């Protein structure tokens, strides 16, 4: 075999090896980027759950204060609005579900329940606010007991949601 043929084969082998290294490096970079994206999505979910937990804590304090005021007839139904809970991080997660959640079906199921409960609580809060606005100019003796009913309806789901959020955040912590 001539020197030029050996040179051509050596150049071809070098090009093939360089191509394989480039593909391998691109795969490694893509894997690292996916892992970073998944960690960021999970961290965002954890932050949102924490923010919802803080909002629930504040809302429960407000609700219990209002229940006491309504029971003591210290208010005419002028109560503070409650904080809407967020579920935006879940929408992002659904686009590209992190592999850690795919592998942990139980945690994924519990997160889906939390999102459904957040929607349920937000709906009840919206109904409460609409009811208050519609009847604010009316008879306080009509408004106050019905607001107390809304407050009673909200307390258990909020407490349940806070418990579920605490459990989910505890299970999410090792994944971050």
For each residue, the residues with C-beta under 8 A, 3 or more apart:
1: 5 6
2: 5 6
3: 6 7
4: 7 8
5: 1 2 8 9
6: 1 2 3 9 10
7: 3 4 10 11
8: 4 5 11 12
9: 5 6 12 13
10: 6 7 13 14
11: 7 8 14 15
12: 8 9 15 16
13: 9 10 16 17
14: 10 11 17 18
15: 11 12 18 19
16: 12 13 19 20
17: 13 14 20 21
18: 14 15 21 22
19: 15 16 22 23
20: 16 17 23 24
21: 17 18 24 25
22: 18 19 25 26
23: 19 20 26 27
24: 20 21 27 28
25: 21 22 28 29
26: 22 23 29 30
27: 23 24 30 31
28: 24 25 31 32
29: 25 26 32 33
30: 26 27 33 34
31: 27 28 34 35
32: 28 29 35 36
33: 29 30 36 37
34: 30 31 37 38
35: 31 32 38 39
36: 32 33 39 40
37: 33 34 40 41 96
38: 34 35 41 42 96 98 99 100
39: 35 36 42 43 175 176
40: 36 37 43 44
41: 37 38 44 45 89 92 93 96 98
42: 38 39 45 46 98 100 101 172 175 176
43: 39 40 46 47 176
44: 40 41 47 48 89 92
45: 41 42 48 49 89 90 93 111 172
46: 42 43 49 50 169 172 173 176
47: 43 44 50 51 89
48: 44 45 51 52 86 87 88 89
49: 45 46 52 53 89 114 165 168 169 172
50: 46 47 53 54 169
51: 47 48 54 55 86
52: 48 49 55 56 85 86 118 161 165
53: 49 50 56 57 162 165 166 169
54: 50 51 57 58
55: 51 52 58 59 83 84 85
56: 52 53 59 60 85 158 161 162 165
57: 53 54 60 61 162
58: 54 55 61 62 83
59: 55 56 62 63 82 83 154 158
60: 56 57 63 64 155 158 159 162
61: 57 58 64 65
62: 58 59 65 66 79 80 82
63: 59 60 66 67 82 151 154 155 158
64: 60 61 67 68 155
65: 61 62 68 69
66: 62 63 69 70 75 79 80 147 148 151
67: 63 64 70 71 148 151 152 155
68: 64 65 71 72 74
69: 65 66 72 74 75
70: 66 67 73 74 75 77 144 145 147 148 151
71: 67 68 148
72: 68 69
73: 70 144
74: 68 69 70
75: 66 69 70 78 79 144
76: 140 143 144
77: 70 132 135 136 140 143 144 147
78: 75 136
79: 62 66 75 132 147
80: 62 66
81: 129
82: 59 62 63 125 128 129 154
83: 55 58 59
84: 55 122 125 126
85: 52 55 56 118 121 122 161
86: 48 51 52 89 118
87: 48 90 91 115 118 119
88: 48 91 92
89: 41 44 45 47 48 49 86 92 93
90: 45 87 93 94 111 115
91: 87 88 94 95
92: 41 44 88 89 95
93: 41 45 89 90 96 97 98 101 111
94: 90 91 97
95: 91 92
96: 37 38 41 93
97: 93 94 101 102 108
98: 38 41 42 93 101 102 175
99: 38 102 103
100: 38 42 103 104 175
101: 42 93 97 98 104 107 108 111 175
102: 97 98 99 105 108
103: 99 100
104: 100 101 107 108 171
105: 102 108 109
106: 109 110
107: 101 104 110 111 168 171 172
108: 97 101 102 104 105 111 112
109: 105 106 112 113
110: 106 107 113 114 164 167 168 171
111: 45 90 93 101 107 108 114 115 168
112: 108 109 115 116
113: 109 110 116 117 164
114: 49 110 111 117 118 161 164 165 168
115: 87 90 111 112 118 119
116: 112 113 119 120
117: 113 114 120 121 157 160 161 164
118: 52 85 86 87 114 115 121 122 161
119: 87 115 116 122 123
120: 116 117 123 124 157
121: 85 117 118 124 125 154 157 158 161
122: 84 85 118 119 125 126
123: 119 120 126 127
124: 120 121 127 128 150 153 154 157
125: 82 84 121 122 128 129 154
126: 84 122 123 129 130
127: 123 124 130 131 150
128: 82 124 125 131 132 147 150 151 154
129: 81 82 125 126 132 133
130: 126 127 133 134
131: 127 128 134 135 146 147 150
132: 77 79 128 129 135 136 143 147
133: 129 130 136
134: 130 131
135: 77 131 132 138 142 143 146
136: 77 78 132 133 143
137:
138: 135 142 143
139: 142 143
140: 76 77 143 144
141: 144 145
142: 135 138 139 145 146
143: 76 77 132 135 136 138 139 140 146 147
144: 70 73 75 76 77 140 141 147 148
145: 70 141 142 148 149
146: 131 135 142 143 149 150
147: 66 70 77 79 128 131 132 143 144 150 151
148: 66 67 70 71 144 145 151 152
149: 145 146 152 153
150: 124 127 128 131 146 147 153 154
151: 63 66 67 70 128 147 148 154 155
152: 67 148 149 155
153: 124 149 150 156 157
154: 59 63 82 121 124 125 128 150 151 157 158
155: 60 63 64 67 151 152 158 159
156: 153 159 160
157: 117 120 121 124 153 154 160 161
158: 56 59 60 63 121 154 155 161 162
159: 60 155 156 162 163
160: 117 156 157 163 164
161: 52 56 85 114 117 118 121 157 158 164 165
162: 53 56 57 60 158 159 165 166
163: 159 160 166 167
164: 110 113 114 117 160 161 167 168
165: 49 52 53 56 114 161 162 168 169
166: 53 162 163 169 170
167: 110 163 164 170 171
168: 49 107 110 111 114 164 165 171 172
169: 46 49 50 53 165 166 172 173
170: 166 167 173
171: 104 107 110 167 168 174 175
172: 42 45 46 49 107 168 169 175 176
173: 46 169 170 176
174: 171
175: 39 42 98 100 101 171 172
176: 39 42 43 46 172 173
